[in-house]
Amino acid sequence: MKRVTLLLVLFLWAGFSYAQDFGKALNHVTLVVSDFDASKRFYTELLGLKQIDAPWLPDRQMFLSLGEGLELHVGEVEGVEIKPSSFNHFAFAIADFDEFLRYLRSEGVVYTSLGGGEDYFVSTRPDNVRQTWIMDPDGYWIELNDIN
C-alpha cells in the first residue's frame, strides 16, 4: 500500500511540475532589419507605433510600444542574415479595419494575401475575422485583422 501511495504522490507531483506556466507572457518580438531608417519610417510613421525611450540602446535600434506591455524591437545587427519567409508573420488587430485599409491605399501601400497574390485582397476566416497582409521594407509579413 505504501508503494502505491508513493507512486501516486510521485505521479501527481510530476504532473503538477510540468503543468505550471510560471506566469509566462509575451513581452516582445525582435526584427533585424537591413535599413533602419526605412524601417523606422514604416513602423513609426506609416503604422503609427510609438517609440519607447531607451537611450541606452545602440545606434540604429529602437523599441516600439504595441500597448499593454508588449513591444516590437527593431534594429540593424551586423552579420545577421535577414531571410523572411512567405508564411512567418505577426499580426495587428485593427479597431477600424476598413478605415485603416483606406488609409493604406491612400499611402500607396498594397495589401494582399499571405505570401503575395491579388492586390487589395481581404479574406474572411470561418470565425468571421477579416484579414489581409502587408510587407515591411525587408519583406517581413504583417497580418492586419479585425479581431476585437
C-alpha positions as CSV (number, residue, x, y, z in Angstrom):
1,M,0.0,0.0,0.0
2,K,2.9,2.4,0.8
3,R,4.3,1.7,-2.6
4,V,1.0,2.6,-4.4
5,T,0.7,5.7,-2.3
6,L,4.3,6.8,-3.1
7,L,3.7,6.1,-6.8
8,L,0.5,8.1,-6.8
9,V,2.2,11.1,-5.0
10,L,5.1,11.0,-7.4
11,F,2.8,10.8,-10.4
12,L,0.7,13.8,-9.2
13,W,3.8,15.8,-8.3
14,A,5.3,15.1,-11.8
15,G,2.1,16.2,-13.5
16,F,1.9,19.4,-11.4
17,S,5.5,20.3,-12.1
18,Y,5.1,20.0,-15.8
19,A,1.7,21.8,-16.0
20,Q,2.8,25.0,-14.3
21,D,3.0,28.0,-16.6
22,F,5.3,30.1,-14.2
23,G,3.4,33.2,-15.2
24,K,4.8,33.5,-18.8
25,A,3.5,36.2,-21.1
26,L,4.8,37.5,-24.4
27,N,6.9,40.6,-23.9
28,H,8.5,41.4,-27.2
29,V,9.3,40.4,-30.7
30,T,12.6,41.4,-32.4
31,L,13.1,42.1,-36.1
32,V,16.6,42.5,-37.6
33,V,16.3,44.9,-40.5
34,S,18.7,46.0,-43.3
35,D,17.8,49.7,-43.4
36,F,17.0,51.1,-40.0
37,D,15.8,54.5,-41.4
38,A,13.3,52.9,-43.8
39,S,12.0,50.5,-41.1
40,K,11.7,53.4,-38.6
41,R,9.6,55.4,-41.1
42,F,7.4,52.3,-41.8
43,Y,6.7,51.3,-38.2
44,T,6.5,54.8,-36.6
45,E,5.1,57.0,-39.4
46,L,3.0,54.6,-41.5
47,L,1.9,52.2,-38.8
48,G,1.9,54.9,-36.0
49,L,3.8,52.8,-33.4
50,K,5.3,54.9,-30.6
51,Q,9.0,54.7,-29.8
52,I,9.9,53.8,-26.2
53,D,12.5,56.0,-24.6
54,A,15.6,53.7,-24.3
55,P,18.7,56.0,-24.6
56,W,21.0,53.1,-23.7
57,L,20.2,51.2,-27.0
58,P,22.9,51.1,-29.6
59,D,22.6,53.3,-32.7
60,R,20.1,52.1,-35.3
61,Q,18.0,50.2,-32.8
62,M,14.6,51.0,-31.3
63,F,11.9,49.7,-29.1
64,L,8.3,50.3,-30.1
65,S,5.2,50.0,-27.9
66,L,2.5,47.7,-29.0
67,G,0.4,48.5,-26.0
68,E,-0.4,46.5,-22.8
69,G,3.3,45.9,-22.1
70,L,4.1,44.4,-25.5
71,E,7.0,45.7,-27.6
72,L,8.5,45.4,-31.0
73,H,12.3,45.7,-31.1
74,V,13.7,46.8,-34.4
75,G,17.3,47.3,-35.4
76,E,20.2,46.7,-37.7
77,V,22.6,44.0,-36.4
78,E,25.7,43.4,-38.4
79,G,26.3,39.8,-39.6
80,V,22.7,38.7,-39.1
81,E,21.1,37.3,-42.2
82,I,17.6,38.7,-43.0
83,K,15.6,36.0,-44.6
84,P,11.8,36.4,-44.2
85,S,9.7,33.5,-45.4
86,S,6.4,33.7,-47.3
87,F,4.5,32.4,-44.3
88,N,6.0,33.6,-41.0
89,H,4.3,36.7,-39.8
90,F,2.9,38.6,-36.8
91,A,-0.5,40.3,-36.6
92,F,-2.0,43.6,-35.6
93,A,-5.7,43.7,-34.6
94,I,-7.1,46.9,-36.1
95,A,-10.1,48.5,-34.4
96,D,-11.3,50.4,-37.5
97,F,-10.2,47.9,-40.1
98,D,-12.0,49.4,-43.1
99,E,-10.7,52.9,-42.4
100,F,-7.1,51.6,-41.9
101,L,-7.3,49.9,-45.3
102,R,-8.4,53.1,-46.9
103,Y,-5.5,54.9,-45.2
104,L,-3.0,52.3,-46.5
105,R,-4.4,52.7,-50.0
106,S,-4.0,56.5,-49.7
107,E,-0.4,55.9,-48.7
108,G,0.3,53.7,-51.7
109,V,0.6,50.5,-49.6
110,V,-0.7,47.4,-51.3
111,Y,-2.3,44.7,-49.0
112,T,-2.6,41.2,-50.2
113,S,-2.8,37.5,-49.2
114,L,-0.1,36.0,-47.1
115,G,2.9,35.3,-49.4
116,G,1.5,37.6,-52.1
117,G,-1.2,37.4,-54.6
118,E,-4.1,39.6,-55.6
119,D,-3.7,43.3,-54.7
120,Y,-6.0,44.7,-52.1
121,F,-7.1,41.2,-51.1
122,V,-9.1,40.7,-47.9
123,S,-10.1,37.2,-46.7
124,T,-12.7,36.2,-44.1
125,R,-11.9,33.3,-41.8
126,P,-14.6,30.8,-40.8
127,D,-14.9,32.7,-37.5
128,N,-15.7,35.9,-39.5
129,V,-12.4,37.6,-38.8
130,R,-11.3,39.6,-41.8
131,Q,-7.6,39.7,-42.5
132,T,-5.1,40.9,-45.0
133,W,-1.3,41.2,-45.1
134,I,1.3,43.8,-45.9
135,M,5.1,43.6,-46.0
136,D,7.6,45.8,-44.2
137,P,10.7,47.2,-46.1
138,D,12.6,43.9,-45.5
139,G,9.8,41.6,-46.6
140,Y,8.5,40.6,-43.2
141,W,4.8,39.8,-43.4
142,I,2.4,41.6,-41.1
143,E,-1.2,40.4,-40.8
144,L,-3.9,43.0,-40.3
145,N,-7.2,41.8,-38.9
146,D,-10.4,43.0,-37.3
147,I,-10.3,40.8,-34.2
148,N,-12.0,42.7,-31.4
